[in-house]
Amino acid sequence: MAPVATTEQYASPTSDVQKYSTLEDYHGNYQFAPIEEAQVSRAMIKRYFTTMYERAVSDVVIVGAGSAGLSCAYHLAKSRPDLKITIIEASVSPGGGAWLGGQLMTAMVIRKPADRFLREIGVPYEDEGAFVVVKHAALFTSTLLSKVLAMPNVVLMNATAVEDLIVHKDFEGKQRVAGVVTNWTLVALNHDTQSCMDPNTITAPVIISATGHDGPMGAFSAKRMVSAGLLKELGNMRGLDMNRAEPAIVNGTREVTPGLILTGMELSEHDGSNRMGPTFGAMIGSGIKAAEEAIRILDTTEIVGGKIVGKVSI
């Protein structure tokens, strides 16, 4: 590759406008544009806290950026580009369990008709008749994640945990989930080792929880519903049965209590449905249905300041 040279100018925070040169030369003379450490800090801080400020009131909050949460975010953002969609992910790396197939193997199996979604986002696969196989689960997850993050109405806050749900009485006097309580994950994991570290909040008329089945931070909203008195008891996920599990998850995706939609494997803990193991079609289908449920709620309610204050007829 031949060297490529550029000459531009920049304004340093501590000096006047200066010219600089760069050189993309892979033969031993690569030259970067100059930078000061404060510029890096300010570039990150400004954007991060501007995002926190703007998303303190969101239209939809999606808790969990696994295959169901990301499928939901994609369909919702594409269908309704006017919505402010905020994704909260406890892990540093979004994607949940969708970076691998079963038992740490790489191929991803998706049963039809969920293969339509693969064609929509441009993920190639091998057709095995009743199901398709993506050569590596990471190809699906990285493609979907990149498309979601490229959408201007979507924000992802990773390394951020949801510690609680905001629950208010609504205009009808019913208990309604009205937002989430957040903290940095490293803080959330160390409440027992440090003094009190209070959280933050995000208000939204619709919360979609996609935190997976029971685990360190799994099934969070379903479990919190029980302790908050919104649900008598969990159904608890049943044993593996692919043919029963996948349609049950997609068909059962719904608003389980006012303001809260459960999607993906978290629903199996709430309903007591079967697990399906390493097939991912239900995660896609459930995510899409959760997005449609959110649109239905938003289109049939009056919302002021991120809060539902009444119903509208359509």
N, C-alpha and C positions, 0 to 999 in steps of 0.2 A: 504494500500500500504506500503510495507516494505521500510525503509530508503535506499537511494542510495548515497554512498559517492564517491567522486573523489578527486584526488590530481594532480595538474598541476603546471606549472610555468608561470610567466608573467614578462614582462619588464615594469616597471613603468616609466613615463616620468621624474620623479624626483628622482629615486633610481635605484639600480642595479636589476638584475633578481632575483625574489623571488619566493619561492614556496607558494602555497595557497591550501586550502582545501574547498570543498563545500559539502553540505549535503542537499539532497532533502528529507526532513523529515516533514510530515504533522501532527506530534504529538507534536509540540511545539519547535522544534529545527532546523528549516529551516535556512540554512546558504548560503549566496550568495558569489560569488567571489568578491574580493576587486576591487574598482574602484576609480579613482580620477575625480573630476568635469571637469578638463581640457580635459581628455580623451573623455568624452561625447561630449563636444563642438567641439573638433577637428574631431571626427568621423563624425559628421553631416556636419560641414562646408566643410571638404575636399570633401565629396561625392557630396554635393549640388553644389558647385561652379565648381567642375570638370565636372559635368553634364552640367551646363550652358555653360562652355567653349566649350565642345565637341559638344553641340547641337546648337551653334550659327549658324552653317550651318547644316541643316537637309535635308533629302530627301523628307519627307512629314510632314507637320504640320497639326494636326487635332485640330480644335478649338471647344471645348465642349465635355465633357465625359458623355453624356446621353446615352440612349439606341442606338441611331443611330451612335453616335461617337464611342462608345465602340464596336459595331458590326462591324463597318468599320475597326477599329484598329485591331480587332481579325483576320478578314479575310485577311487584307492586310499583317499583320505581319506573319501569317501562310503561305500565298502564296509567300511572298517575304522576307525571313529571312535576306537577304542582305541589306535591306533598314533601314535607321535610321528614326524611326517614333517617333515624339514628339507630345504628347497630352497636350494641354493647357486647364485648367479648372478653371473658376473663383471662384467656390465654394470651401470651405475646403473639402466638401464631394462629390466625383464624383458620377455620377448616374443620375443626372437630376431629372426628374419626374418619374423615373422608380422604385422608392422604394415602391410605392403604386399603386393600380389600380384607379378606378374612385371614386370620392367623399370620399377620405381617406379610402376606403375599401382596403383590402389586396390582393385579388385574381387578377391575371393578365390574360387577355384574349388575345390569339394570334390566328389569322385566318390562316388556311392552305393556301398555302404550307409552311409558315414560321416555322411550327413545326419541319421541318427537322433540322433547326439550333439548336433547343432545344436538339434534340437527339445528335447532334454533340458535344455540350459542356457538355452534361450529366445532363440536368435539367429535372426532372420527371414532368409529367403532367397528367391530366385527359382528356380523349378524349370525346368531346361532338358532334362529327360528323364533321361539317363544321369548327369547331374551337376547340382549346384545352385550358385548364385552368391550370395555374401554381398556386399552393396553396397560395403562397405569392410572390408578385413582387420582394421582397428583395432576394428571393432565386435565381431568374434569374439574377438580377443585381450583387449580390455578387459573384456568380459563374463566370459570364462573366468578371467582373473586376479582379478577382483573376487570371484567365487564361491570360488576357491581360498583367497584370503586371509581370507575370512569364516569359514572352517572353523576351529574352535578347536584342532584337533590339528595344524595346519600352521603352520610358521614359514618365512619367506623371508628369507634373508640376501643381499641384493644388494650390488653393489660389492665382492664377495668372490670370490676366485679359489681354485680347487683346484690346489695346486702339486704334489701327489703323492698316491699311494695308500698306505695302510697295508696291508702284506702280512705275515701271520703263518702259521706252520704250525698247522693245525687239529688236531682230536682224532684224525684219521686220518693225520696226518703230511703232509697235502697243503698246498700253498700256497693261501692263501685271502685274498681282499681283505677287510679287516676294518675299513675306515674311510677317511677322507680327511684330507689335510693341507691346511690353509687359511691364507690370508693376505689382507689387504685388497688389492684389485686394483692400486691405485696403488703399493703396496709391491712386489707381484709383478712389475710392469712396470719396476721401477727397481733390481733387484738388481745390475745392472752399473754403476750410477751412485752407489751408496751402499755403506757398510760392511755387514756381515752383519746381516740383519733376519730373525730366526728366525720360523717359522710357529706355528700352533696345530693342534690335531687334533680330529676328531669320530669317535668309535667307533660303528659300526653293523653289524648282521649282514647287511644288504643295502644295496648301493650300486647305484643306477640312473643310468647315465651317458647324458645326452642333450645332448651338446655340439656336435652338428652335424657337417657334413663338414669337411674340412681347412681351416684358416684360422688367424688369430693365436692363438686359444685353442680352435679347433675340433678335434674328434676326439681330445681330450686323453687320455681313458682308453685308447682303442684304441692310440694311439701309445706311451703309457707302458707298456702291456702288452709291447710289443716290447722296449723298453729295459730292462724289469725281468725279461725272460726268461720271461714268461708266454705269449708268442706269438712264433712264429718270424719272421713277417713280415706286413705289412698286405696285404690283398687289393687295396686301392686302388679308389676309386669309378670305375665305368665311365661311358661316355657316356650321354646322355639317351635314355631309352625309357620313356615313362609307363606303357605297358601291362605291361612287365616289372618296372619299378622298384617300383611301389606294393605289389603283392602280395608281392614278395620281401622288402620291409622289414617288413611286418606279420607274415608267416609266419615270418620269420627271427628275430624278436625273442625273445631268450632269455638265459639265464645263460651267458655265454661262457667264464667261468672261475669257480671257486667264489667266491661272494660278490658278483660283478659282473654286472649285467644291462646290455646295450646296447640302446638304443632310438633311433628316428628315424634321421636321416642319418648319425650316427656309425657305425651298423651297416654302411652301405654302404662305408665305408673299411675296416672290419674284414673284411667278407665279399667285397668286390670286386663288389658289385651295382651296377646302373645308378642314375643319378640320375633324378628325375622332373620336375624343374623346378617351375613355379608351380602345382602341385596339392597340396592339403594333407590329403586323406583319409587317406593312409598315416601322417601324423604323429599324427593322432587315434587310428587303429587300433593303431599300434605302441605309443603311450603306454598305451592301455587294456590291451594284452596284457602290457606290462612290469609294470603294476600287478598283474595276475593272476599273473604269474610270481613276483613278490615275495610275494604272499599264500601261494602254494604253498610257497615256501621257508620262510617263517615258521611255517606250519602243520605242517611235517614235521621241524622241528629243535627241539632243546632249547637255550634261550638263557639265559645268565646274565651279567649286567652288560654287555649289548650284544654278547656273544661267543657264537658257536655252539659248544656243547660236546658235542653228541650228536644223534642222530636219534630221532624218535618215530614210531610207527606210527599210521596213521589208518584 
